[in-house]
Amino acid sequence: MMISTERATSHCPNCQAERQDGGEECLRCGIIFAKYRPLPVRTGVVSTAGSFANSKWVVTAKHWLIESDTATDSLTLIGRATVFLLLVWWGRTFILTPLETNYTGESVLHLINLPFHEAGHLIFMPFGRFMMFLGGSAGQVLMPLICLGTFLIKTRDPFGASVCLWWMAESIMDVAPYINDARDMDLMLLGGVTGKETDGHDWNNILAMLGWLEYDHRLAHLAYNVGIVLMLASFAWGGWLLLRHYRRLA
């Protein structure tokens, strides 16, 4: 027997968000009240998937990553869709271009990442020589991560956070050619010289100090692949948010 949810209630039966008087749709999770039916409970059977979906961590993640986006205006949707398509088009080039071409290092985004890279050296310098070398790459990856957290927590804009995830993915991919050059040291550095003409560069020093210099190519491809996975995740996240935004308009 189905239980009707059309009766008057002050909260959404799905996510427990406050329901506006006369509202036919939940502004948080998007369900239509008249069509909502609770799942039947099977006596003696424990649903692992259901327990996981309703766990505190999953519900919290859904709220912050998806449901906190309540934008409903069409201009915002058009702007978001334009940015999303641009990132997909550009990201496709990053994903399909081999690491060895150093496409990321020659893109305009490399110039955007560079100030955060250099600032990272200064910020991590008090923590020792190893952290000073690592701080450059850490700085350029942490900056988009900080922006991502700001969009989620401060401005409650998950779509903006998905854009920052794309940036963080690109920044990781930007570090990969640097790692790949640890032994060869052929990349041109900021001062117009290569690592061979100085005392090495960041990743030559980092991997030499760890005794991992022979693994530079493997670590570089690992970093590049991590960037690809995160970039694909940003596409999925941003695309889902756009779809929900469109449904709210419809």
C-alpha positions in Angstrom: 0.0 0.0 0.0 1.4 3.4 -1.0 1.6 6.2 1.6 0.4 9.5 0.2 2.7 12.4 0.8 0.3 15.1 -0.6 -1.0 15.8 2.9 0.0 19.1 4.4 3.5 19.1 5.9 6.0 21.8 6.9 9.0 19.8 5.9 10.2 17.9 2.8 9.7 14.2 3.4 12.9 13.4 1.5 15.6 15.9 2.9 13.6 17.5 5.8 14.1 21.0 4.4 11.5 23.5 5.4 8.6 23.6 2.9 7.2 26.9 1.7 3.4 27.3 1.9 1.8 26.1 -1.3 5.1 24.9 -2.7 4.9 21.9 -5.0 8.6 21.2 -5.2 11.4 21.1 -2.6 13.9 23.9 -3.2 16.8 21.9 -1.8 16.5 18.4 -3.3 14.1 19.1 -6.2 11.5 16.4 -5.5 7.9 17.0 -6.5 5.8 16.5 -3.3 2.8 15.0 -5.1 5.0 12.4 -6.8 7.2 11.4 -3.9 6.7 7.9 -2.5 8.8 6.6 0.4 10.7 3.3 -0.4 9.0 0.2 1.1 10.7 -1.1 4.1 11.5 -4.8 3.9 11.2 -6.5 7.3 14.3 -8.3 8.4 16.4 -7.1 5.5 19.1 -4.4 6.0 19.9 -2.4 2.9 23.6 -1.6 2.9 23.3 0.8 0.0 20.4 2.6 1.7 22.3 2.9 5.0 25.3 4.3 3.1 23.1 6.8 1.2 21.5 8.0 4.4 24.6 8.1 6.4 25.6 11.4 8.0 28.7 11.9 5.8 26.8 11.3 2.6 23.9 13.5 3.5 26.3 16.3 4.5 28.4 15.9 1.3 25.2 16.1 -0.8 24.1 19.2 0.9 27.4 21.1 0.6 28.4 19.8 -2.9 24.9 19.8 -4.6 21.9 20.8 -2.7 23.3 24.2 -1.3 23.0 25.5 -4.9 19.6 27.2 -5.1 20.2 29.6 -8.0 17.1 30.0 -10.1 17.7 32.8 -12.6 18.2 32.2 -16.3 21.1 34.7 -16.7 23.1 32.8 -14.1 22.4 29.5 -15.9 23.5 31.0 -19.3 26.7 32.3 -17.7 27.4 29.0 -16.0 26.8 27.0 -19.2 29.2 29.3 -21.1 31.9 28.8 -18.5 31.3 25.0 -18.4 31.5 24.6 -22.2 34.7 26.6 -22.3 36.3 24.4 -19.5 35.2 21.2 -21.3 36.6 22.4 -24.6 39.9 23.5 -23.0 40.1 20.6 -20.6 39.7 18.1 -23.5 42.9 19.5 -25.0 44.7 19.1 -21.7 43.5 15.5 -21.3 44.3 14.4 -24.9 47.7 16.1 -25.2 50.6 13.9 -24.0 52.5 14.9 -20.9 55.8 15.0 -22.8 54.7 17.9 -25.0 54.6 20.2 -21.9 51.4 21.8 -23.3 50.3 22.7 -19.7 53.7 24.5 -19.1 53.2 26.6 -22.3 49.6 27.5 -21.7 48.5 30.9 -20.4 47.3 29.2 -17.2 51.0 28.4 -16.4 51.5 32.2 -16.0 48.6 32.3 -13.6 49.9 29.4 -11.6 53.5 30.8 -11.5 53.0 33.6 -8.9 51.4 31.0 -6.5 54.3 28.7 -7.2 56.9 31.3 -6.3 54.9 32.4 -3.3 54.8 28.8 -2.1 58.6 28.7 -1.9 58.5 31.7 0.5 55.7 30.5 2.6 57.2 27.0 3.2 60.8 28.2 3.5 60.7 28.3 7.4 59.9 24.6 7.4 63.3 23.5 6.0 65.1 23.1 2.7 63.0 20.1 1.5 59.7 21.9 2.2 61.0 25.0 0.5 61.5 23.1 -2.8 58.2 21.3 -2.4 56.4 24.5 -1.4 56.4 25.8 -5.0 54.4 23.0 -6.4 52.3 22.8 -3.3 51.5 26.5 -3.4 50.1 26.4 -6.9 47.9 23.4 -6.1 46.7 24.7 -2.7 45.5 28.0 -4.1 42.7 26.6 -6.2 41.9 24.2 -3.3 41.5 27.2 -1.0 39.3 28.9 -3.5 37.2 25.7 -3.8 36.7 25.7 0.0 35.8 29.4 0.0 33.1 28.9 -2.7 31.6 26.0 -0.8 31.7 27.3 2.7 31.6 31.1 2.4 29.6 31.9 -0.7 27.6 28.6 -0.9 28.4 28.3 -4.7 29.1 24.7 -5.6 29.3 25.5 -9.3 32.1 28.0 -8.6 33.8 25.3 -6.5 33.6 22.9 -9.5 35.4 25.5 -11.6 38.1 25.6 -8.9 38.4 21.8 -9.0 39.1 22.1 -12.7 41.8 24.7 -12.0 43.3 22.5 -9.3 43.3 19.5 -11.8 45.1 21.7 -14.4 47.6 22.9 -11.8 48.5 19.3 -10.9 48.9 18.6 -14.6 51.1 21.7 -14.9 53.4 20.3 -12.2 53.8 16.9 -14.0 56.2 18.0 -16.8 58.4 19.6 -14.1 58.5 16.2 -12.3 59.2 14.5 -15.6 62.3 16.7 -16.1 63.9 15.8 -12.8 66.7 13.9 -14.3 67.0 15.6 -17.7 66.7 19.2 -16.4 66.0 20.5 -19.9 63.0 22.7 -19.1 63.6 26.5 -19.2 63.2 28.0 -15.7 62.0 31.4 -14.6 65.5 32.9 -14.8 65.9 31.9 -18.5 68.2 29.0 -17.7 67.8 25.2 -17.4 68.4 23.1 -14.3 71.6 21.9 -15.8 72.9 25.5 -15.8 72.1 26.0 -12.1 72.2 23.7 -9.0 69.2 21.7 -10.3 65.5 22.6 -10.0 62.8 21.9 -7.5 61.9 18.3 -8.5 65.5 17.4 -9.2 66.3 18.3 -5.6 63.1 16.8 -4.1 63.5 13.4 -5.7 67.2 13.4 -5.2 66.7 14.0 -1.4 64.1 11.2 -1.3 66.3 8.8 -3.4 63.5 8.6 -6.0 65.2 10.3 -8.9 64.9 7.1 -11.1 61.1 7.2 -10.7 60.6 10.7 -12.1 58.8 9.7 -15.2 56.4 7.3 -13.3 55.6 10.0 -10.7 55.0 12.5 -13.5 52.5 10.3 -15.2 50.9 9.5 -11.9 50.4 13.3 -11.2 49.2 13.9 -14.8 46.6 11.0 -14.5 45.4 12.3 -11.1 44.9 15.7 -12.8 42.9 14.0 -15.5 40.6 12.2 -13.0 40.0 15.4 -11.1 39.2 17.3 -14.3 36.7 14.6 -15.3 35.2 14.9 -11.8 34.8 18.6 -12.3 33.0 18.0 -15.5 30.6 15.6 -13.9 30.1 17.9 -10.9 29.5 21.1 -12.9 27.3 19.3 -15.4 25.0 17.9 -12.7 24.7 21.3 -11.1 23.7 22.8 -14.5 21.1 20.1 -15.0 19.6 20.7 -11.6 19.6 24.5 -12.3 17.8 23.9 -15.6 15.2 21.7 -13.9 14.5 24.4 -11.4 13.8 26.8 -14.2 11.6 24.3 -15.9 
